[in-house]
């Protein structure tokens, strides 16, 4: 059974979870953080862990005791842990059916679709025809390079 420990001032401390599409400003869900919602980066594997309640130094990904730089979660810094909002899900599914491909960036964690007319989509779709879904993991993307504007 899960428990939410209430914050004395904020109660359940609801925080809007942003859409995983960096271009979108919509919310994809709500997280009830209760008392002491935080995120921290693992110094061993580099992944971000999110927790509530008592601060811990154990990484949820690699189990090393290497979490550092705990930051309180707020509406301004909440990471996209719920996926896409409904509007972006529909746009992405439609583009993939038309020949685009899913992507996930290994560096910044952004997700989305590479449009059907991009060179990488054309090459991959020679092997996996639309509307079958297919995706790639990229070492970096235009968001972490500061160029923005994927779908």
C-alpha positions in Angstrom: 0.0 0.0 0.0 1.3 3.5 -0.9 1.2 6.4 1.4 1.5 10.2 0.7 3.0 12.0 3.7 1.3 15.4 3.7 3.4 18.6 3.7 2.4 20.9 6.5 1.9 23.8 4.2 1.2 22.2 0.7 -0.8 19.2 1.7 -0.5 16.5 -1.0 1.7 19.0 -2.9 0.4 18.4 -6.5 2.8 19.2 -9.3 2.0 19.3 -13.0 4.1 16.8 -15.0 5.1 18.3 -18.3 4.7 16.6 -21.7 7.7 14.7 -22.9 7.7 16.7 -26.1 10.1 19.6 -25.3 8.2 21.9 -27.7 4.9 21.4 -25.9 3.7 23.4 -23.0 0.8 21.1 -21.9 0.7 18.9 -18.9 0.8 15.1 -19.2 -0.4 14.4 -15.7 -0.2 15.3 -12.0 2.2 14.0 -9.4 1.3 14.1 -5.7 4.6 14.7 -4.0 3.5 15.1 -0.5 6.4 16.0 1.7 9.9 16.5 0.3 9.6 15.6 -3.4 13.1 15.7 -4.9 15.3 14.7 -7.8 19.0 13.9 -7.8 21.6 12.8 -10.3 23.6 9.6 -9.9 27.4 10.2 -10.0 28.0 6.7 -11.2 25.4 6.1 -14.1 24.3 9.7 -14.7 20.6 8.9 -14.5 18.2 11.2 -12.6 16.2 9.6 -9.7 13.0 11.1 -8.3 11.9 10.4 -4.8 9.6 11.6 -2.0 9.9 11.6 1.7 13.3 10.9 3.3 16.3 11.8 1.1 18.3 8.8 0.0 21.6 8.4 -1.7 20.7 5.1 -3.5 20.2 5.4 -7.2 17.0 3.8 -8.5 18.7 2.8 -11.7 22.1 1.2 -10.8 21.5 0.9 -7.0 24.8 2.6 -6.2 24.9 4.9 -3.2 25.9 7.9 -5.4 23.0 10.3 -5.6 24.2 13.9 -5.3 22.8 17.4 -5.6 19.2 16.8 -4.4 16.8 19.4 -5.7 13.3 20.1 -4.5 10.7 19.3 -7.2 8.3 22.1 -8.2 6.1 23.0 -11.1 9.1 24.8 -12.7 11.6 21.9 -12.7 9.4 18.7 -12.8 10.8 16.4 -15.4 8.5 14.7 -18.0 7.9 11.3 -16.2 4.4 10.6 -17.6 5.1 10.6 -21.3 3.2 12.7 -23.8 0.0 14.8 -23.5 -3.0 13.5 -25.5 -2.5 16.0 -28.3 1.2 15.1 -28.8 0.4 11.4 -28.7 -2.1 11.7 -31.5 0.3 13.9 -33.7 3.2 11.4 -33.1 1.0 8.3 -33.9 -0.3 10.0 -37.1 3.2 10.9 -38.2 4.6 7.4 -37.6 1.7 5.8 -39.5 2.6 8.2 -42.4 6.2 7.1 -42.4 7.9 8.9 -39.5 9.9 7.0 -36.9 9.9 7.3 -33.1 13.1 8.5 -31.4 14.5 8.7 -27.9 17.6 10.7 -27.1 20.1 8.9 -24.9 21.7 12.2 -23.7 18.8 14.3 -22.6 15.9 11.8 -22.6 13.7 13.7 -25.0 11.3 11.6 -27.1 9.2 12.2 -30.2 9.1 11.5 -33.9 11.5 12.1 -36.7 9.3 13.3 -39.6 8.8 11.0 -42.6 10.8 13.2 -45.0 14.0 13.1 -43.0 16.9 11.1 -44.4 17.0 8.7 -41.4 13.3 8.0 -41.6 13.5 7.3 -45.4 16.4 4.9 -44.8 14.8 3.0 -41.9 11.4 2.8 -43.7 13.2 0.9 -46.5 13.5 -1.9 -44.0 10.3 -1.4 -41.9 7.3 -0.2 -44.0 4.8 2.2 -42.6 2.3 2.1 -40.9 4.3 -0.4 -38.7 5.9 1.4 -35.8 9.7 1.6 -35.6 12.1 3.7 -33.5 15.7 4.6 -32.9 17.8 5.7 -29.9 20.0 8.7 -30.8 23.2 9.6 -28.9 22.1 13.2 -28.9 19.4 15.3 -30.5 18.6 18.9 -31.6 17.3 19.7 -28.2 20.5 18.9 -26.3 22.4 20.7 -29.1 20.2 23.7 -28.6 18.5 23.7 -32.0 15.0 22.7 -31.0 12.0 22.0 -33.3 11.5 18.2 -33.7 8.0 16.9 -33.8 
